[in-house]
Amino acid sequence: MSHPVVADNRLRHAWIASLLSTIVTLPLVYVALLYSMLAPMACDSCSDADADRMEATFGPAFTVSCCGLLLALITVVASWAHAKRRPSAAIVLAVAAPSVVGLTWAAFMTIIDWP
């Protein structure tokens, strides 16, 4: 059993998890958004049928990408909001934010019908 002062000290420094999450998540969101915006260029030299297939799936995939990346940013903000009042929740949210970006990117890559 840990000493209450040690446990309290760990929770008092929960803002560090939010800081690290912000440092990791913001560049990941930027790169994922840039990649999803440039994805249609992958089909510049495709046949018309391949281009039509990809274009039909790009709209929903881009919507999923934008919503997921917005969710990741909301998760980072929520992590900061809970850093003082609920430190354990802040740590969980801080870990979840980059994970949301990864899941969003995987969903985007899965939805698009690549040529």
N, C-alpha and C positions, 0 to 999 in steps of 0.2 A: 504494500500500500504506500503510495507516495505521500509525501508531506503536503499539507494544504497550501503552504506558502509557495512551494515549488510548482504545484499545479496552477495556482493563481498567477504566478509569474509567466508561465507558458501561455496562458490565455490572455494575459495582458499584452503580450507581443504578437497577437494575432494579426495585427495590421501588416506585418512583414509578409504574410501569405498573400494578402490583398495586393501589396506592392509588387511582389514577384509575379503574381498572376497578371497584373496590368502590364508589366514589362514584357511578358511572353505573349499575352493575348492580343494586344493592339497590333504588333507587327504581323501576327498570324492572320488577323482579320483583314489587314491591308493586302497581304499577299493572296489570300483566298478570294477576296473581292476582285482584285486585279486579274487573277487567273480566270475567274468565272466571266468577267467582262471580255476578256480576250479569247475565250474558248471558240467563238464562232469563226475565228480566223483559221482554225484547224481545218476547216472545210472550204477554204478559198479555191483550191484546185480540184474539188470533188465534182463528180458528175451531178447533173440536175436532180436525179433521184436520191442520191446520197445527201445532197444539200437540203432537199425538201424534208427528208427524214430527220436530219439533225435539227433543222430549224423548227420542226414541229415539237421536238422534245426540249429545245433550249428554253422556251418561255417558262414552262413549269419548273424546269431545273433552276433557272435564274431566280424565280420567285422563292423557291425553297432555300437557295443560297442566301438571298438577302434576308429572309426571315430568320434563318438560323444564325447568321452573323449578328443580326440585331439582338437576338436572344443571348448570344455570347457577351455582347456589350452590356446588356441589362444585368447579366449574371455578375460581371465585374463590378458594376455600380452597386448591386445588392451586397456584394462581398464587402465593399467599403462601408456601406450603410450599417451592416451588422458587426463591424469590427469591434466596437465598444460595448454594445449591449449583449450580443450573443456571439462571442468569439468562436465557439465551435462551429456554428452555422457559417460564419465568415470563412473559416478554413475550408469547409466543404464546398462553398460556393467558389472560392478561389481556385480550388482544384478542378471544379466542374467547368469553368469558363474556357480554358484551352481545349478541354475534351469536347465541348460543344462545337468548337471550330473544326476539330478533326472529324466529328460525326457529320457536320454540315458538308464538309468537303467530300466525304465519302458518299453521302447521299446525292450530291450534285454530279459526281462522276458516274454514279450508278444510273441516274435518271436519263442522262443524255445518251442518245443512240449515236455513238461515234462511228464515223465511216471506216 
